[in-house]
Amino acid sequence: MDEVKQGSPPASASPPEMPASEPPVIPLEHLSIETGGSMFAGPDGLRAGWRLVLYLVMWRLLRVALGILLEKIDPHVRIKLWLDLITELGSFVIVAVPAVVMGWREKREFGEYGLPLRRAFGKSFWMGAGWGVVAITALMVGIGGVGDFSLGGFALHGGRVLKFAVFWGVFFLVVGLFEEFLARGYTQFTLTQGIGFWPSALVLSGFFTFLHVGNPGETWVGLLAVAAIGLFLCLTLRRTGNLWFAVGFHAAWDWGESYLYSVPDSGGISPGHLLHSSFHGSAWITGGSVGPEGSVLVFAVIALTWAAFDWVYPEGTYGD
């Protein structure tokens, strides 16, 4: 964002006071890249790269501990869907806890890393959710428009429609919190101080893509789409100042894909989906085993979504 140049105030003027209830916005330009110092320490202490390493080491150790804990659950009492939800919730906890620890060491509040609690599920989140539903709907309309997608009849009836709509809404909300904070939370904040915002966005979008490599039936087109979506979500962070728009978009996209339109999401079809939908036609258009994220049409949708978002949110501050 271009800085607005103003004249100097009179010597007798008092500086304006910020409202106590709202911390000041920190423009991205003020998150300066570290310079000077030694290999391990900069002017502000331990360098960003080493802080990021510490965070990732803590995350990996907690991830191992979470895996051991989940294995202790009696397989005879496991209910897969609830276990999947618990696993995703645990995954979010183990990316948040190291950030709390690092925030204590760095004397920063958790919210500075992208998820300010005062903004939780506010306007930005619901705007993101709306954009996510519109984007996945545009993709499905595009695939259906060339005759390669059919909705079919209802797979759920009665109270099960609402039951699974809520379950998958909560599930993908937790997925969005976990994946967005891991790829664009503490990691983006810290790496930005080391190499700048967009270089960090490229690195972390690559990392975000790598997390999807093991998904069943994944293809190179699907992985490129994940990278493109990751960069778009970085743009939403840059322009809105926090991750709540990205979390809403991420959750709504996955919910629309898996539950509402009942198509494969990263290679798998979720149980408890709404419709008996079907793909028929070229895998280039339908995405094949990957689902819509593997369709070549996804790049057109992402490009249009990027352009629309850039128009609606022309300026941004990161660090709010």
C-alpha positions as CSV (number, residue, x, y, z in Angstrom):
1,M,0.0,0.0,0.0
2,D,1.3,3.4,-1.0
3,E,2.1,5.7,2.0
4,V,0.1,9.0,2.1
5,K,2.5,11.9,2.7
6,Q,1.3,14.5,5.1
7,G,2.7,17.8,6.4
8,S,4.2,18.0,9.9
9,P,1.8,19.0,12.7
10,P,2.3,22.2,14.7
11,A,4.7,21.9,17.6
12,S,1.8,22.5,20.0
13,A,-0.4,19.8,18.6
14,S,-0.9,16.6,20.6
15,P,-0.6,13.3,18.8
16,P,-3.9,11.5,18.3
17,E,-4.7,8.7,20.7
18,M,-5.6,5.2,19.4
19,P,-8.8,3.7,20.9
20,A,-8.0,1.4,23.7
21,S,-10.3,-1.4,22.3
22,E,-8.6,-1.7,19.0
23,P,-4.8,-2.3,18.7
24,P,-3.2,-0.3,15.9
25,V,-2.9,-1.9,12.4
26,I,0.6,-2.8,11.5
27,P,1.2,-2.2,7.8
28,L,3.2,-4.9,6.0
29,E,5.9,-2.3,5.3
30,H,6.6,-2.0,9.0
31,L,7.3,-5.8,9.3
32,S,10.9,-5.0,8.2
33,I,13.2,-7.7,6.9
34,E,16.0,-8.5,9.3
35,T,19.4,-7.0,8.4
36,G,22.7,-7.0,10.2
37,G,23.8,-9.1,13.1
38,S,25.3,-12.6,13.0
39,M,24.2,-15.9,11.5
40,F,22.0,-16.8,14.5
41,A,21.0,-13.4,15.9
42,G,19.8,-10.1,14.4
43,P,19.1,-6.7,15.9
44,D,15.9,-8.1,17.5
45,G,17.3,-11.3,18.8
46,L,17.1,-14.8,17.3
47,R,16.8,-14.7,13.5
48,A,13.5,-15.4,11.8
49,G,14.8,-18.6,10.2
50,W,15.9,-20.1,13.5
51,R,12.6,-19.2,15.2
52,L,10.8,-20.9,12.3
53,V,12.9,-24.0,12.8
54,L,12.1,-24.1,16.5
55,Y,8.4,-23.8,15.8
56,L,8.5,-26.6,13.2
57,V,10.5,-28.9,15.5
58,M,7.9,-28.4,18.3
59,W,5.1,-29.1,15.8
60,R,6.8,-32.3,14.6
61,L,7.3,-33.6,18.1
62,L,3.7,-32.8,19.1
63,R,2.6,-34.5,15.9
64,V,4.4,-37.7,16.9
65,A,2.8,-37.5,20.3
66,L,-0.6,-37.0,18.8
67,G,-0.2,-40.1,16.6
68,I,0.8,-42.2,19.6
69,L,-2.2,-40.8,21.6
70,L,-4.6,-41.6,18.8
71,E,-3.3,-45.2,18.5
72,K,-4.3,-45.7,22.2
73,I,-8.0,-45.4,21.3
74,D,-9.6,-48.8,21.5
75,P,-10.3,-49.8,17.9
76,H,-13.5,-51.5,19.0
77,V,-15.0,-48.2,20.1
78,R,-13.8,-46.1,17.3
79,I,-16.3,-44.2,15.2
80,K,-14.4,-43.1,12.1
81,L,-16.1,-39.8,11.4
82,W,-15.7,-38.6,15.0
83,L,-12.2,-39.9,15.2
84,D,-11.4,-38.0,12.0
85,L,-12.8,-34.8,13.6
86,I,-10.8,-35.4,16.8
87,T,-7.7,-35.9,14.7
88,E,-8.2,-32.6,12.8
89,L,-8.9,-30.8,16.1
90,G,-5.7,-32.3,17.6
91,S,-3.8,-31.2,14.4
92,F,-4.9,-27.6,14.9
93,V,-4.0,-27.7,18.6
94,I,-0.5,-28.9,17.9
95,V,0.1,-26.0,15.4
96,A,-1.3,-23.5,17.8
97,V,0.5,-24.5,20.9
98,P,4.1,-23.9,19.5
99,A,2.9,-20.5,18.3
100,V,1.8,-19.7,21.9
101,V,5.1,-20.8,23.2
102,M,7.0,-18.7,20.6
103,G,4.7,-15.8,21.2
104,W,5.6,-15.9,24.9
105,R,9.3,-15.9,24.0
106,E,8.9,-13.1,21.4
107,K,6.5,-11.1,23.7
108,R,3.7,-11.2,21.1
109,E,0.1,-12.1,21.4
110,F,-1.2,-15.1,19.6
111,G,-3.5,-13.0,17.4
112,E,-0.5,-11.3,15.8
113,Y,0.2,-14.6,14.0
114,G,-3.1,-14.3,11.9
115,L,-6.0,-15.4,14.1
116,P,-6.9,-12.5,16.4
117,L,-9.7,-13.8,18.7
118,R,-11.6,-10.5,18.7
119,R,-12.2,-11.1,14.9
120,A,-13.2,-14.8,15.3
121,F,-16.2,-15.6,13.1
122,G,-16.8,-12.0,12.3
123,K,-17.5,-10.3,9.0
124,S,-14.2,-11.3,7.4
125,F,-14.9,-15.0,8.1
126,W,-18.4,-15.0,6.7
127,M,-17.3,-13.0,3.7
128,G,-14.6,-15.6,3.1
129,A,-17.2,-18.4,3.5
130,G,-19.5,-16.7,0.9
131,W,-16.6,-16.3,-1.6
132,G,-15.7,-20.0,-1.1
133,V,-19.2,-21.2,-1.8
134,V,-19.5,-19.0,-4.9
135,A,-16.1,-20.1,-6.2
136,I,-16.8,-23.9,-5.8
137,T,-20.3,-23.3,-7.3
138,A,-18.7,-21.5,-10.3
139,L,-16.4,-24.5,-10.8
140,M,-19.2,-27.0,-10.7
141,V,-21.3,-24.9,-13.0
142,G,-18.4,-24.8,-15.5
143,I,-18.0,-28.6,-15.4
144,G,-21.7,-29.2,-15.6
145,G,-22.0,-26.6,-18.5
146,V,-19.9,-28.9,-20.8
147,G,-22.0,-31.9,-19.8
148,D,-19.6,-33.6,-17.5
149,F,-21.4,-33.3,-14.2
150,S,-24.8,-34.3,-12.9
151,L,-26.3,-33.6,-9.5
152,G,-28.5,-36.7,-9.2
153,G,-31.1,-37.2,-6.5
154,F,-30.8,-36.8,-2.7
155,A,-28.6,-39.3,-0.8
156,L,-29.8,-38.0,2.6
157,H,-33.3,-37.4,3.9
158,G,-35.1,-35.9,6.9
159,G,-33.0,-34.9,9.9
160,R,-29.8,-36.5,8.4
161,V,-29.6,-33.6,5.9
162,L,-29.1,-31.0,8.7
163,K,-27.1,-33.4,10.9
164,F,-24.4,-34.0,8.2
165,A,-24.5,-30.4,7.0
166,V,-23.6,-29.3,10.5
167,F,-21.0,-32.1,11.1
168,W,-19.2,-31.4,7.8
169,G,-19.4,-27.6,8.5
170,V,-17.6,-28.1,11.8
171,F,-15.2,-30.6,10.4
172,F,-14.0,-28.4,7.5
173,L,-13.9,-25.4,9.8
174,V,-11.3,-27.2,11.9
175,V,-9.5,-28.3,8.7
176,G,-9.4,-24.7,7.6
177,L,-8.1,-23.5,10.9
178,F,-5.4,-26.2,11.0
179,E,-4.2,-25.9,7.4
180,E,-4.3,-22.1,7.2
181,F,-2.5,-21.6,10.5
182,L,0.2,-24.2,9.6
183,A,0.8,-22.7,6.1
184,R,0.0,-19.0,6.7
185,G,0.0,-18.3,10.4
186,Y,3.1,-18.3,12.5
187,T,5.1,-19.6,9.6
188,Q,4.1,-16.7,7.3
189,F,4.5,-14.0,10.0
190,T,8.0,-15.2,10.9
191,L,9.3,-16.0,7.4
192,T,8.1,-12.6,6.2
193,Q,10.5,-11.0,8.6
194,G,13.3,-13.0,7.1
195,I,12.7,-12.8,3.4
196,G,9.6,-10.6,2.8
197,F,5.9,-11.4,2.3
198,W,5.6,-12.7,-1.3
199,P,8.8,-14.8,-1.3
200,S,7.5,-16.3,2.0
201,A,4.1,-16.9,0.3
202,L,5.8,-18.8,-2.6
203,V,7.8,-21.0,-0.2
204,L,4.8,-21.7,2.1
205,S,2.4,-22.3,-0.8
206,G,4.9,-24.9,-2.0
207,F,4.9,-26.4,1.5
208,F,1.1,-26.3,1.5
209,T,1.2,-28.2,-1.8
210,F,3.6,-30.8,-0.4
211,L,1.1,-31.6,2.3
212,H,-1.3,-32.8,-0.4
213,V,1.1,-35.0,-2.2
214,G,0.0,-38.2,-0.3
215,N,-3.7,-37.7,-1.0
216,P,-5.2,-40.7,-2.8
217,G,-5.5,-40.3,-6.5
218,E,-3.6,-37.0,-6.5
219,T,-2.4,-35.7,-9.9
220,W,0.0,-32.9,-11.0
221,V,-2.9,-30.8,-12.2
222,G,-4.5,-31.1,-8.7
223,L,-1.2,-30.2,-7.0
224,L,-0.8,-27.1,-9.2
225,A,-4.3,-26.1,-8.3
226,V,-3.5,-26.5,-4.6
227,A,-0.5,-24.2,-5.1
228,A,-2.6,-21.6,-7.0
229,I,-5.3,-21.7,-4.3
230,G,-2.6,-21.3,-1.6
231,L,-1.2,-18.2,-3.3
232,F,-4.8,-16.8,-3.5
233,L,-5.2,-17.4,0.2
234,C,-1.9,-15.6,0.8
235,L,-3.4,-12.6,-1.1
236,T,-6.4,-12.6,1.2
237,L,-4.1,-12.6,4.2
238,R,-2.1,-9.7,2.7
239,R,-5.3,-7.6,2.0
240,T,-7.4,-8.4,5.0
241,G,-4.6,-8.4,7.6
242,N,-5.5,-11.8,9.2
243,L,-6.5,-15.4,8.3
244,W,-10.2,-15.3,9.0
245,F,-11.2,-14.7,5.4
246,A,-8.9,-17.5,4.3
247,V,-10.3,-19.9,7.0
248,G,-13.9,-19.1,5.9
249,F,-13.0,-19.6,2.2
250,H,-11.1,-22.8,2.8
251,A,-13.9,-24.3,5.0
252,A,-16.7,-23.3,2.6
253,W,-14.9,-24.6,-0.5
254,D,-14.3,-28.0,1.1
255,W,-17.8,-28.1,2.5
256,G,-19.4,-27.3,-0.9
257,E,-17.2,-29.8,-2.7
258,S,-17.6,-32.7,-0.2
259,Y,-21.1,-32.3,1.2
260,L,-23.2,-29.9,-1.0
261,Y,-22.1,-31.1,-4.4
262,S,-21.0,-34.5,-3.1
263,V,-17.9,-34.9,-5.4
264,P,-14.4,-36.1,-4.6
265,D,-12.2,-33.8,-2.5
266,S,-8.5,-34.5,-2.9
267,G,-9.2,-38.0,-4.1
268,G,-11.9,-39.2,-1.6
269,I,-15.7,-39.0,-1.4
270,S,-17.0,-38.2,2.1
271,P,-19.7,-40.3,3.7
272,G,-22.8,-38.5,4.6
273,H,-22.9,-36.4,1.4
274,L,-26.1,-34.7,0.3
275,L,-26.5,-35.9,-3.4
276,H,-25.9,-38.8,-5.7
277,S,-23.7,-36.7,-8.0
278,S,-21.7,-38.1,-10.8
279,F,-18.9,-37.2,-13.2
280,H,-18.9,-38.4,-16.8
281,G,-16.4,-37.2,-19.4
282,S,-12.8,-36.3,-19.7
283,A,-10.7,-36.3,-16.5
284,W,-9.2,-33.0,-17.7
285,I,-12.6,-31.4,-17.2
286,T,-13.9,-33.4,-14.2
287,G,-10.6,-33.8,-12.4
288,G,-10.8,-37.5,-12.5
289,S,-9.8,-39.2,-9.2
290,V,-8.8,-35.9,-7.6
291,G,-12.2,-34.3,-8.1
292,P,-12.9,-30.7,-9.2
293,E,-9.5,-29.5,-7.9
294,G,-7.9,-31.6,-10.6
295,S,-10.0,-30.0,-13.4
296,V,-8.2,-27.5,-15.7
297,L,-11.2,-25.3,-15.2
298,V,-10.1,-24.6,-11.7
299,F,-7.4,-22.3,-12.9
300,A,-10.0,-20.1,-14.7
301,V,-12.1,-20.0,-11.5
302,I,-9.0,-19.1,-9.3
303,A,-8.0,-16.4,-11.8
304,L,-11.4,-14.8,-11.8
305,T,-11.7,-15.1,-8.0
306,W,-8.2,-13.5,-7.7
307,A,-9.2,-10.6,-10.0
308,A,-12.5,-10.1,-8.2
309,F,-10.9,-10.1,-4.8
310,D,-8.2,-7.7,-6.0
311,W,-10.9,-5.3,-7.1
312,V,-13.0,-5.6,-3.9
313,Y,-10.0,-5.4,-1.6
314,P,-7.5,-3.1,-3.5
315,E,-5.4,-2.2,-0.4
316,G,-4.2,-4.2,2.5
317,T,-2.3,-4.3,5.8
318,Y,-0.7,-7.4,7.2
319,G,-0.1,-7.8,10.9
320,D,-3.4,-6.5,12.3
